[in-house]
Amino acid sequence: MAATQVVGLVSAFSLIMIGVFSEDTLAQHLFWSEVFFIFNLLVLILANISLMTHPKFVRPIGYYGLAVAVVNMLFVVLTTTPLLEWFTVFTALIYAGLLAYNTLKL
C-alpha cells in the first residue's frame, strides 16, 4: 500500500502538470499526459493487488479496478484518441468513488 501511495503522488503531480502545460505547449502537455496515464495504471494495479487480500474488500470493486487498468493500458499502448482518454479518466474516478464506498461500508 505504501508503494501505491508513492506512485499515486507522482500520478497526482503529473495531473497537476497537465493543467500547468495546456495544449498550447503541446510537447510538455503530451509528456505529462503520458506520465499520468502510466502512473495511473500502476496505481490501479498496485491498489488492487493490496486491497484484494483484505477480507472485507468487495471483490467486484477489485474486478472493476482491474478492468479499468486494462482499458488504461490499452489507451497507453494503442491510441491517443481524446475520447478514450476521457473514458479512462472517468472510469478511474468511478473506481475511486467505489473505493470510498467500500471504505464507508467497512
OpenMM code with the backbone's topology and positions (N, CA, C; nanometers):
from openmm import Vec3, app, unit

residues = "MET ALA ALA THR GLN VAL VAL GLY LEU VAL SER ALA PHE SER LEU ILE MET ILE GLY VAL PHE SER GLU ASP THR LEU ALA GLN HIS LEU PHE TRP SER GLU VAL PHE PHE ILE PHE ASN LEU LEU VAL LEU ILE LEU ALA ASN ILE SER LEU MET THR HIS PRO LYS PHE VAL ARG PRO ILE GLY TYR TYR GLY LEU ALA VAL ALA VAL VAL ASN MET LEU PHE VAL VAL LEU THR THR THR PRO LEU LEU GLU TRP PHE THR VAL PHE THR ALA LEU ILE TYR ALA GLY LEU LEU ALA TYR ASN THR LEU LYS LEU".split()
positions = [
    Vec3(0.0822, -0.1190, 0.0000),
    Vec3(0.0000, 0.0000, 0.0000),
    Vec3(0.0868, 0.1257, 0.0000),
    Vec3(0.2020, 0.1192, 0.0656),
    Vec3(0.2919, 0.2353, 0.0675),
    Vec3(0.3421, 0.2679, -0.0730),
    Vec3(0.3739, 0.1649, -0.1501),
    Vec3(0.4177, 0.1879, -0.2883),
    Vec3(0.3057, 0.2515, -0.3698),
    Vec3(0.1830, 0.2093, -0.3452),
    Vec3(0.0680, 0.2679, -0.4147),
    Vec3(0.0567, 0.4164, -0.3846),
    Vec3(0.0794, 0.4533, -0.2596),
    Vec3(0.0706, 0.5943, -0.2214),
    Vec3(0.1800, 0.6774, -0.2876),
    Vec3(0.3011, 0.6250, -0.2931),
    Vec3(0.4114, 0.6982, -0.3570),
    Vec3(0.3842, 0.7160, -0.5058),
    Vec3(0.3435, 0.6078, -0.5721),
    Vec3(0.3124, 0.6150, -0.7145),
    Vec3(0.1931, 0.7076, -0.7374),
    Vec3(0.0970, 0.7056, -0.6443),
    Vec3(-0.0190, 0.7949, -0.6534),
    Vec3(0.0201, 0.9412, -0.6429),
    Vec3(0.1191, 0.9722, -0.5603),
    Vec3(0.1668, 1.1105, -0.5508),
    Vec3(0.2297, 1.1567, -0.6821),
    Vec3(0.3067, 1.0693, -0.7457),
    Vec3(0.3652, 1.1038, -0.8753),
    Vec3(0.2548, 1.1228, -0.9789),
    Vec3(0.1542, 1.0363, -0.9751),
    Vec3(0.0414, 1.0481, -1.0676),
    Vec3(-0.0330, 1.1795, -1.0452),
    Vec3(-0.0560, 1.2141, -0.9187),
    Vec3(-0.1254, 1.3395, -0.8876),
    Vec3(-0.0440, 1.4606, -0.9327),
    Vec3(0.0869, 1.4563, -0.9108),
    Vec3(0.1721, 1.5668, -0.9547),
    Vec3(0.1678, 1.5816, -1.1067),
    Vec3(0.1718, 1.4696, -1.1768),
    Vec3(0.1677, 1.4771, -1.3233),
    Vec3(0.0335, 1.5303, -1.3714),
    Vec3(-0.0738, 1.4994, -1.2999),
    Vec3(-0.2053, 1.5534, -1.3357),
    Vec3(-0.2073, 1.7053, -1.3185),
    Vec3(-0.1427, 1.7539, -1.2151),
    Vec3(-0.1297, 1.8987, -1.1958),
    Vec3(-0.0503, 1.9601, -1.3104),
    Vec3(0.0569, 1.8929, -1.3498),
    Vec3(0.1411, 1.9458, -1.4577),
    Vec3(0.0674, 1.9467, -1.5918),
    Vec3(-0.0269, 1.8537, -1.6116),
    Vec3(-0.1094, 1.8568, -1.7328),
    Vec3(-0.1879, 1.9869, -1.7379),
    Vec3(-0.2359, 2.0314, -1.6220),
    Vec3(-0.3085, 2.1585, -1.6162),
    Vec3(-0.2166, 2.2789, -1.6324),
    Vec3(-0.0951, 2.2686, -1.5817),
    Vec3(0.0003, 2.3796, -1.5941),
    Vec3(0.0394, 2.3996, -1.7399),
    Vec3(0.0670, 2.2898, -1.8101),
    Vec3(0.1048, 2.2968, -1.9506),
    Vec3(-0.0167, 2.2642, -2.0360),
    Vec3(-0.0830, 2.3680, -2.0838),
    Vec3(-0.2016, 2.3471, -2.1665),
    Vec3(-0.1599, 2.2916, -2.3023),
    Vec3(-0.2569, 2.2662, -2.3862),
    Vec3(-0.2265, 2.2108, -2.5179),
    Vec3(-0.1570, 2.3105, -2.6086),
    Vec3(-0.1448, 2.4363, -2.5647),
    Vec3(-0.0663, 2.5346, -2.6400),
    Vec3(0.0818, 2.4978, -2.6381),
    Vec3(0.1261, 2.4385, -2.5295),
    Vec3(0.2628, 2.3874, -2.5193),
    Vec3(0.2544, 2.2355, -2.5321),
    Vec3(0.2333, 2.1903, -2.6529),
    Vec3(0.1941, 2.0516, -2.6791),
    Vec3(0.2969, 1.9497, -2.6311),
    Vec3(0.4242, 1.9752, -2.6500),
    Vec3(0.5260, 1.8765, -2.6122),
    Vec3(0.5230, 1.8490, -2.4617),
    Vec3(0.5183, 1.9553, -2.3813),
    Vec3(0.5141, 1.9378, -2.2359),
    Vec3(0.3815, 1.8740, -2.1928),
    Vec3(0.2715, 1.9173, -2.2544),
    Vec3(0.1403, 1.8633, -2.2203),
    Vec3(0.1357, 1.7128, -2.2493),
    Vec3(0.1856, 1.6719, -2.3652),
    Vec3(0.1846, 1.5304, -2.4006),
    Vec3(0.2758, 1.4488, -2.3095),
    Vec3(0.3913, 1.5058, -2.2742),
    Vec3(0.4824, 1.4360, -2.1836),
    Vec3(0.4148, 1.4065, -2.0505),
    Vec3(0.3535, 1.5089, -1.9901),
    Vec3(0.2894, 1.4906, -1.8601),
    Vec3(0.1652, 1.4032, -1.8699),
    Vec3(0.0972, 1.4076, -1.9836),
    Vec3(-0.0174, 1.3188, -2.0040),
    Vec3(0.0275, 1.1731, -2.0049),
    Vec3(0.1358, 1.1454, -2.0746),
    Vec3(0.1874, 1.0086, -2.0785),
    Vec3(0.2323, 0.9636, -1.9397),
    Vec3(0.3002, 1.0513, -1.8676),
    Vec3(0.3431, 1.0177, -1.7316),
    Vec3(0.2212, 0.9875, -1.6444),
    Vec3(0.1181, 1.0713, -1.6564),
    Vec3(-0.0022, 1.0500, -1.5758),
    Vec3(-0.0658, 0.9146, -1.6046),
    Vec3(-0.0859, 0.8822, -1.7300),
    Vec3(-0.1562, 0.7588, -1.7616),
    Vec3(-0.0739, 0.6350, -1.7266),
    Vec3(0.0561, 0.6425, -1.7376),
    Vec3(0.1399, 0.5292, -1.6973),
    Vec3(0.1339, 0.5103, -1.5456),
    Vec3(0.1472, 0.6190, -1.4709),
    Vec3(0.1439, 0.6065, -1.3251),
    Vec3(0.0036, 0.5774, -1.2740),
    Vec3(-0.0982, 0.6266, -1.3436),
    Vec3(-0.2357, 0.5931, -1.3067),
    Vec3(-0.2583, 0.4427, -1.3228),
    Vec3(-0.2030, 0.3861, -1.4283),
    Vec3(-0.2117, 0.2416, -1.4492),
    Vec3(-0.1444, 0.1672, -1.3347),
    Vec3(-0.0276, 0.2130, -1.2947),
    Vec3(0.0429, 0.1494, -1.1828),
    Vec3(-0.0359, 0.1606, -1.0531),
    Vec3(-0.0986, 0.2742, -1.0296),
    Vec3(-0.1803, 0.2917, -0.9092),
    Vec3(-0.2956, 0.1928, -0.9093),
    Vec3(-0.3634, 0.1807, -1.0220),
    Vec3(-0.4758, 0.0876, -1.0303),
    Vec3(-0.4322, -0.0555, -1.0020),
    Vec3(-0.3214, -0.0958, -1.0595),
    Vec3(-0.2739, -0.2327, -1.0396),
    Vec3(-0.2285, -0.2552, -0.8958),
    Vec3(-0.1472, -0.1637, -0.8429),
    Vec3(-0.0968, -0.1792, -0.7058),
    Vec3(-0.2080, -0.1732, -0.6020),
    Vec3(-0.3040, -0.0834, -0.6218),
    Vec3(-0.4154, -0.0732, -0.5273),
    Vec3(-0.4966, -0.2023, -0.5260),
    Vec3(-0.5223, -0.2561, -0.6430),
    Vec3(-0.5989, -0.3803, -0.6489),
    Vec3(-0.5244, -0.4960, -0.5861),
    Vec3(-0.3949, -0.5046, -0.6110),
    Vec3(-0.3162, -0.6135, -0.5530),
    Vec3(-0.3215, -0.6068, -0.4005),
    Vec3(-0.3041, -0.4882, -0.3451),
    Vec3(-0.3014, -0.4773, -0.1992),
    Vec3(-0.4402, -0.4893, -0.1375),
    Vec3(-0.5437, -0.4411, -0.2054),
    Vec3(-0.6775, -0.4447, -0.1467),
    Vec3(-0.7471, -0.5798, -0.1622),
    Vec3(-0.7166, -0.6529, -0.2679),
    Vec3(-0.7833, -0.7820, -0.2893),
    Vec3(-0.7502, -0.8834, -0.1793),
    Vec3(-0.6434, -0.8608, -0.1063),
    Vec3(-0.6089, -0.9525, 0.0027),
    Vec3(-0.6847, -0.9202, 0.1310),
    Vec3(-0.7497, -0.8051, 0.1377),
    Vec3(-0.8251, -0.7683, 0.2584),
    Vec3(-0.9555, -0.8468, 0.2612),
    Vec3(-0.9873, -0.9083, 0.3743),
    Vec3(-1.1061, -0.9951, 0.3796),
    Vec3(-1.2394, -0.9202, 0.3612),
    Vec3(-1.2444, -0.7924, 0.3937),
    Vec3(-1.3705, -0.7185, 0.3819),
    Vec3(-1.3800, -0.6345, 0.2544),
    Vec3(-1.2822, -0.6484, 0.1677),
    Vec3(-1.2855, -0.5742, 0.0425),
    Vec3(-1.3880, -0.6375, -0.0505),
    Vec3(-1.4724, -0.5553, -0.1120),
    Vec3(-1.5758, -0.6037, -0.2028),
    Vec3(-1.5089, -0.6456, -0.3335),
    Vec3(-1.5100, -0.7728, -0.3630),
    Vec3(-1.4395, -0.8268, -0.4790),
    Vec3(-1.4826, -0.7651, -0.6125),
    Vec3(-1.6121, -0.7430, -0.6382),
    Vec3(-1.6485, -0.6822, -0.7671),
    Vec3(-1.5841, -0.5455, -0.7906),
    Vec3(-1.5577, -0.4715, -0.6838),
    Vec3(-1.4884, -0.3436, -0.6991),
    Vec3(-1.3456, -0.3688, -0.7479),
    Vec3(-1.2829, -0.4705, -0.6964),
    Vec3(-1.1482, -0.5061, -0.7416),
    Vec3(-1.1464, -0.5496, -0.8871),
    Vec3(-1.2466, -0.6269, -0.9267),
    Vec3(-1.2548, -0.6694, -1.0668),
    Vec3(-1.2784, -0.5498, -1.1582),
    Vec3(-1.3612, -0.4555, -1.1122),
    Vec3(-1.3824, -0.3331, -1.1902),
    Vec3(-1.2501, -0.2564, -1.2032),
    Vec3(-1.1753, -0.2484, -1.0936),
    Vec3(-1.0458, -0.1796, -1.0970),
    Vec3(-0.9493, -0.2441, -1.1950),
    Vec3(-0.9505, -0.3767, -1.2020),
    Vec3(-0.8643, -0.4442, -1.2988),
    Vec3(-0.9099, -0.4165, -1.4412),
    Vec3(-1.0409, -0.4108, -1.4632),
    Vec3(-1.0929, -0.3779, -1.5964),
    Vec3(-1.0522, -0.2363, -1.6358),
    Vec3(-1.0584, -0.1433, -1.5409),
    Vec3(-1.0150, -0.0059, -1.5671),
    Vec3(-0.8664, -0.0030, -1.6006),
    Vec3(-0.7875, -0.0853, -1.5315),
    Vec3(-0.6434, -0.0921, -1.5598),
    Vec3(-0.6186, -0.1426, -1.7017),
    Vec3(-0.6970, -0.2406, -1.7454),
    Vec3(-0.6811, -0.2926, -1.8817),
    Vec3(-0.7152, -0.1844, -1.9836),
    Vec3(-0.8255, -0.1106, -1.9603),
    Vec3(-0.8623, -0.0020, -2.0520),
    Vec3(-0.7524, 0.1036, -2.0545),
    Vec3(-0.6981, 0.1368, -1.9373),
    Vec3(-0.5901, 0.2344, -1.9289),
    Vec3(-0.4675, 0.1853, -2.0057),
    Vec3(-0.4343, 0.0574, -1.9914),
    Vec3(-0.3187, 0.0028, -2.0614),
    Vec3(-0.3409, 0.0080, -2.2132),
    Vec3(-0.4610, -0.0238, -2.2568),
    Vec3(-0.4915, -0.0154, -2.3995),
    Vec3(-0.4763, 0.1272, -2.4505),
    Vec3(-0.5200, 0.2231, -2.3694),
    Vec3(-0.5054, 0.3632, -2.4079),
    Vec3(-0.3582, 0.4001, -2.4232),
    Vec3(-0.2765, 0.3598, -2.3278),
    Vec3(-0.1342, 0.3943, -2.3310),
    Vec3(-0.0659, 0.3297, -2.4514),
    Vec3(-0.1030, 0.2067, -2.4828),
    Vec3(-0.0334, 0.1310, -2.5868),
    Vec3(-0.0865, 0.1600, -2.7273),
    Vec3(-0.2179, 0.1710, -2.7425),
    Vec3(-0.2759, 0.1696, -2.8759),
    Vec3(-0.3053, 0.3057, -2.9388),
    Vec3(-0.3512, 0.4007, -2.8615),
    Vec3(-0.4051, 0.5199, -2.9252),
    Vec3(-0.3860, 0.6447, -2.8401),
    Vec3(-0.4076, 0.7580, -2.9022),
    Vec3(-0.4090, 0.8860, -2.8309),
    Vec3(-0.5425, 0.9563, -2.8531),
    Vec3(-0.6468, 0.8807, -2.8782),
    Vec3(-0.7789, 0.9364, -2.9023),
    Vec3(-0.8298, 1.0065, -2.7767),
    Vec3(-0.8696, 1.1326, -2.7861),
    Vec3(-0.9197, 1.2041, -2.6686),
    Vec3(-1.0418, 1.1385, -2.6048),
    Vec3(-1.1267, 1.0751, -2.6853),
    Vec3(-1.2457, 1.0094, -2.6303),
    Vec3(-1.2060, 0.8969, -2.5348),
    Vec3(-1.1098, 0.8149, -2.5741),
    Vec3(-1.0637, 0.7080, -2.4866),
    Vec3(-0.9909, 0.7646, -2.3654),
    Vec3(-0.9224, 0.8765, -2.3849),
    Vec3(-0.8544, 0.9428, -2.2732),
    Vec3(-0.9556, 0.9841, -2.1664),
    Vec3(-1.0632, 1.0475, -2.2081),
    Vec3(-1.1662, 1.0900, -2.1125),
    Vec3(-1.2370, 0.9700, -2.0513),
    Vec3(-1.2616, 0.8669, -2.1307),
    Vec3(-1.3238, 0.7450, -2.0794),
    Vec3(-1.2369, 0.6846, -1.9693),
    Vec3(-1.1070, 0.6822, -1.9923),
    Vec3(-1.0136, 0.6281, -1.8936),
    Vec3(-1.0169, 0.7097, -1.7651),
    Vec3(-1.0184, 0.8412, -1.7784),
    Vec3(-1.0215, 0.9277, -1.6600),
    Vec3(-1.1502, 0.9054, -1.5806),
    Vec3(-1.2630, 0.9030, -1.6484),
    Vec3(-1.3903, 0.8873, -1.5774),
    Vec3(-1.4050, 0.7497, -1.5143),
    Vec3(-1.3567, 0.6451, -1.5808),
    Vec3(-1.3652, 0.5126, -1.5197),
    Vec3(-1.2740, 0.5039, -1.3969),
    Vec3(-1.1604, 0.5714, -1.4013),
    Vec3(-1.0722, 0.5739, -1.2838),
    Vec3(-1.1364, 0.6525, -1.1691),
    Vec3(-1.2077, 0.7598, -1.2022),
    Vec3(-1.2778, 0.8360, -1.0974),
    Vec3(-1.3915, 0.7543, -1.0360),
    Vec3(-1.4600, 0.6773, -1.1187),
    Vec3(-1.5648, 0.5884, -1.0659),
    Vec3(-1.5022, 0.4855, -0.9724),
    Vec3(-1.3864, 0.4338, -1.0099),
    Vec3(-1.3157, 0.3382, -0.9237),
    Vec3(-1.2809, 0.4028, -0.7893),
    Vec3(-1.2347, 0.5267, -0.7925),
    Vec3(-1.2036, 0.5971, -0.6675),
    Vec3(-1.3303, 0.6120, -0.5822),
    Vec3(-1.4424, 0.6419, -0.6460),
    Vec3(-1.5690, 0.6513, -0.5727),
    Vec3(-1.6102, 0.5170, -0.5133),
    Vec3(-1.5900, 0.4097, -0.5880),
    Vec3(-1.6220, 0.2765, -0.5362),
    Vec3(-1.5316, 0.2391, -0.4191),
    Vec3(-1.4063, 0.2801, -0.4240),
    Vec3(-1.3169, 0.2558, -0.3104),
    Vec3(-1.3646, 0.3324, -0.1865),
    Vec3(-1.4112, 0.4561, -0.2080),
    Vec3(-1.4657, 0.5335, -0.0960),
    Vec3(-1.5893, 0.4648, -0.0387),
    Vec3(-1.6752, 0.4136, -0.1265),
    Vec3(-1.7951, 0.3393, -0.0807),
    Vec3(-1.7541, 0.2166, -0.0015),
    Vec3(-1.6554, 0.1428, -0.0506),
    Vec3(-1.6090, 0.0230, 0.0197),
    Vec3(-1.5559, 0.0601, 0.1588),
    Vec3(-1.4841, 0.1712, 0.1673),
    Vec3(-1.4305, 0.2162, 0.2958),
    Vec3(-1.5431, 0.2543, 0.3906),
    Vec3(-1.6455, 0.3211, 0.3385),
    Vec3(-1.7616, 0.3586, 0.4198),
    Vec3(-1.8336, 0.2352, 0.4703),
    Vec3(-1.8447, 0.1344, 0.3856),
    Vec3(-1.9126, 0.0103, 0.4213),
    Vec3(-1.8411, -0.0625, 0.5329),
    Vec3(-1.7066, -0.0499, 0.5371),
    Vec3(-1.6291, -0.1163, 0.6423),
    Vec3(-1.6581, -0.0522, 0.7763),
] * unit.nanometer
topology = app.Topology()
chain = topology.addChain("A")
for resn in residues:
    res = topology.addResidue(resn, chain)
    for name in ("N", "CA", "C"):
        topology.addAtom(name, app.Element.getBySymbol(name[0]), res)
